[in-house]
Amino acid sequence: MDYFKVNKYSSIDENILYISSNILEILSSGNKSLEKIIENYQRKYSSDLSLNMETNIYLAILFLFETGKINLKNKKIRLDVEKIDFK
């Protein structure tokens, strides 16, 4: 499965870039643990959280970590960019 492309056969909720954007919005309010990120994501964007969706969230967090957008400190994930404007 290609997690970076959107086509008519896949849901936008399975797209890593879309999930990453949502995670950045969640982290804009402060540092959070992995469990809190998943809990907030479920509450805000997905009413039912499947194992597949949880795996996609892990992949999105890994993508953000590798691109330098987030950082891990004291078991908390924090935003590592100056300012993100969510409008």
N, C-alpha and C positions, 0 to 999 in steps of 0.2 A: 504494500500500500504506500502511495506517495503522500506523505503528510503535509507537503508544502504546496500542493496544487488543489485548486477547487474546480470541480466539474459537476455535471448534472447527476452523476452517480454517487457523489459523496456529500455528506452534510458539512455545513460550515463549522459545526461543532467538532469535527474531526481534524480541522486544520490547525497545525501547530502555531502558525503565525497569529491566527485569530485568538487562540487560547493564550499565547504569550502576551498579546495586547491586553487581554482581560486580567491576567496575572499582574502585569505592571500597574494596572489601575487599582487592583486590590492592595498592592504593596505601596502605593502612593500615600496611604494613610499611616504608614509606619511599618516597623519590623514585625514579622510574623513567623511562627513556626510552620513547618510543612503541613501539619494537621489543620492549623487555622486557615491556611491558604485553601486547602481542599474544602474545608467546611464553608468558607466564605464563597468560594466558586460555586459550590452546589446551591447555596442559598440564593446567590445573585443571578447565575446564568443557566443552571441546569437543575431541574426539579428532581430528576432521578439520576443518581450517580452509579454508573456501571463500572465494572472492572476495566473495560476498554477506555472509558472516559478518564478514570483515574490514571491509567497508563499514559494517556495523552497529556494529562497535566504534568506528570513526571517528565515526559519528553520535552514539554514546553519549558519547564524549569531548567532542565539540562541545557536546552538551547540558549536560554537567557544567560545562564552561567557562563557558557562557552563564548558568548558574544560580549561578555563583560557588562551586561546590564544589571545583574544582581550579584550579590556577594553573600557569603555565609560567615556569620560571626556569632559565637556562643550558641550554636544550634538554632539561630534565628536567621531567616533570609531577609536581606535588606536590599533596597534599591540602591544602585551604585551609579546613578546618573544625576546630574544637577537638577534639571527641571523637566517634567513631562506635562504637557498641556492636554488635558482630556476635555474636549468640547463636543 
